[in-house]
Amino acid sequence: MSRLVVVSNRVADPRKASAAGGLAVALGEALSSDGGLWFGWSGIITEGGAPGEGAIHTRQAGNVRLVTVDLCREDHDSYYLGYSNGVLWPVFHYRLDLADFDAGYVAGYRRVNQMLARKLVPLLKPDDLIWIHDYHLIPLAAELRALDCRQRIGFFLHIPLPPPLILAAVPQHEWLIRSLFACDVVGFQSQADVEHFSSYVGQEAVAEKLDAHQFRAFGRRVHAQAFPIGIDVDEFAALTQTKEARETHAHLRKEYAGRHLLLGVERMDYSKGLPQRLKTFRELLKKYPENIGSATLIQIASPSREALDTYAGLRQELESLCGAINGDFGDLDWMPVRYIHRNVSRRRLPGLYRAADVALVTPLRDGMNLVAKEFIAAQDPDDPGVLVLSRFAGAAEELREAILVNPYDTFGTAESIQLALQMPLAERQRRHQQLLERIRSHDVHWWREAFLSALAECVPE
Ligand code: GDG
């Protein structure tokens, strides 16, 4: 039986992962079931260290070995802030206008991936299955191969892959995609991402498509497929019954008795469409004045990547929009928007989801979006809330019974929200039941097993 080695930018203790959320739990479970290794950055930034060098830390968490590496300030700023979050994140979310193509960042990105490969190779066993996660580590498989690593390597991209013409704006686009061909299996969130991969390699690398999932280019064959990530539905539904969740639910239902509660939950990120959502909510109040005094939007925007200027600008824009809406429409006994720029405890979230009549999950672009799935799992099947979901979230490929919207169209989205607020109980129940079946059939366990089976079954070149 092969050992699993997970590599991701951040590493979590699987015994405490439930506090961190779904993905950490899923990866932790996969590692804990047979014992494995989880490798990544320690989260520690050292001042004055040498670029491309970092101290390594090892600790045992049950039967999982956690190995992490420190980054010096220069490496952190170019690899993490610069190239990963200043170039790849915006471009892969179609925001060329926000990308900072500073030529210096790529050198740091490559240097850190080379260092991680160098530190990982001595820890590997011949039959290991290596599973690399996300855009921070696209070149890692190629760096491992350069050090003669022969193990099977899988890579999963948690964010979208843009179409070729957008991807081509990254000066190193060919190098990035060529690096993916060092893997045996490449997983994407949605069929749209696979199609972008297929058209990119067809146009730019003259790839040969061998069958539904096999591509040959750059002298190697890769299996590329959509593995839409899910959540642990039963675990999340059970979380609605904890003391904190029940208290949150009871408190909100009491406070909003006879009124409507709309909810948005995300990291504060420009991909999530927060300004557009607030403008849509303002449109809803203008166009359907019966909501004035009776509909409240609770918007949680938990702090994220605050060291980047774009994120600071977004925060200012949101604060100004919330202030304007509350000033224009609010009254002594009612405020339309409750905006929370703090991290809400994971134990309270399920109660919050369950208390909401409508969830607004309206990103401008999103790899998948787990909030949409958490909202469905947390509902009371007898009286479920309605999911309003952006067609630009990967989740929209699966969650067809949500109300799908175009978040750029504030007018049209306001109309859809009004429909959601007025939806009869029988239709809410029917849609919820179908959505629940969908998230159950493709839950996080399915995701992990489907990916790892594809990796275990592939025949290395
Ligand atoms: C990336 C991709 C893809 C949010 N605010 C709070 C909080 N959260 C939790 C949610 C959810 C998670 O964070 C967010 O997951 P998403 O999937 O919605 O979005 P990203 O963080 O952008 O994740 C995305 C995902 O990777 C997995 O592949 O779906 O497309 O962008 O679990 O509940 N949790 C707590 N307090 C908060 O204030 N405790």
Residues whose N, C-alpha, C, O or C-beta is under 5 A from the ligand:
A	BS01	GDG	G21 H158 I229 V265 E266 R267 I300 S302 R342 N343 V344 S345 R346 D366 G367 M368 N369 L370 V371
